[in-house]
Amino acid sequence: MEDKKLVCRDCGTTFVWTVGEQEFYQEKGFTNEPTRCPECRKANKQRKRNFNNY
């Protein structure tokens, strides 16, 4: 396994999905690669939290 370069679906930035992150995904049983960079993932989580508070 090696690091992969992915493109964020929200901002279009290229980000690296490390071997360690890939192994973590496999351990958790996740089958899809991430579609958002870490910054957009964090922003998306925050938007969901704010929405759920209403």
C-alpha contacts under 8 A as a table, 3 or more apart, distances in Angstrom:
res1	aa1	res2	aa2	distance
1	M	19	V	6.43
2	E	18	T	7.19
2	E	19	V	5.56
3	D	16	V	6.48
3	D	17	W	5.69
3	D	18	T	4.48
3	D	19	V	5.17
4	K	16	V	5.60
4	K	17	W	5.13
4	K	18	T	6.51
4	K	19	V	7.93
5	K	14	T	6.38
5	K	15	F	5.63
5	K	16	V	4.58
5	K	17	W	6.19
6	L	14	T	5.50
6	L	15	F	5.43
6	L	16	V	6.20
6	L	17	W	6.90
6	L	35	T	7.62
7	V	12	G	5.64
7	V	13	T	5.58
7	V	14	T	4.38
7	V	15	F	6.23
7	V	35	T	7.17
7	V	36	R	7.43
7	V	37	C	7.52
8	C	11	C	5.74
8	C	12	G	4.75
8	C	13	T	5.39
8	C	14	T	6.30
8	C	15	F	7.23
8	C	35	T	5.55
8	C	36	R	4.38
8	C	37	C	5.21
8	C	40	C	7.91
9	R	12	G	5.72
9	R	35	T	5.76
9	R	36	R	5.70
10	D	36	R	6.48
10	D	40	C	6.91
11	C	40	C	7.47
13	T	37	C	7.29
14	T	37	C	7.71
15	F	37	C	6.03
17	W	21	E	6.33
17	W	22	Q	6.89
18	T	21	E	5.17
18	T	22	Q	6.26
19	V	22	Q	5.00
19	V	23	E	6.14
20	G	23	E	5.11
20	G	24	F	6.21
21	E	24	F	5.00
21	E	25	Y	6.23
22	Q	25	Y	5.10
22	Q	26	Q	6.29
23	E	26	Q	5.05
23	E	27	E	6.18
24	F	27	E	5.09
24	F	28	K	6.32
25	Y	28	K	5.22
25	Y	29	G	6.26
25	Y	30	F	5.15
25	Y	31	T	7.42
26	Q	29	G	5.02
26	Q	30	F	5.76
26	Q	31	T	7.10
27	E	30	F	7.67
34	P	37	C	7.60
36	R	39	E	7.88
36	R	40	C	5.74
36	R	41	R	5.60
37	C	40	C	5.38
37	C	41	R	6.03
38	P	41	R	4.98
38	P	42	K	6.14
39	E	42	K	5.21
39	E	43	A	6.26
40	C	43	A	4.92
40	C	44	N	5.93
41	R	44	N	5.11
41	R	45	K	6.24
42	K	45	K	5.20
42	K	46	Q	6.30
43	A	46	Q	5.08
43	A	47	R	6.23
44	N	47	R	5.08
44	N	48	K	6.27
45	K	48	K	5.13
45	K	49	R	6.23
46	Q	49	R	5.04
46	Q	50	N	6.15
47	R	50	N	5.14
47	R	51	F	6.09
48	K	51	F	5.05
48	K	52	N	6.10
49	R	52	N	5.17
49	R	53	N	6.36
50	N	53	N	5.28
50	N	54	Y	7.17
51	F	54	Y	5.80
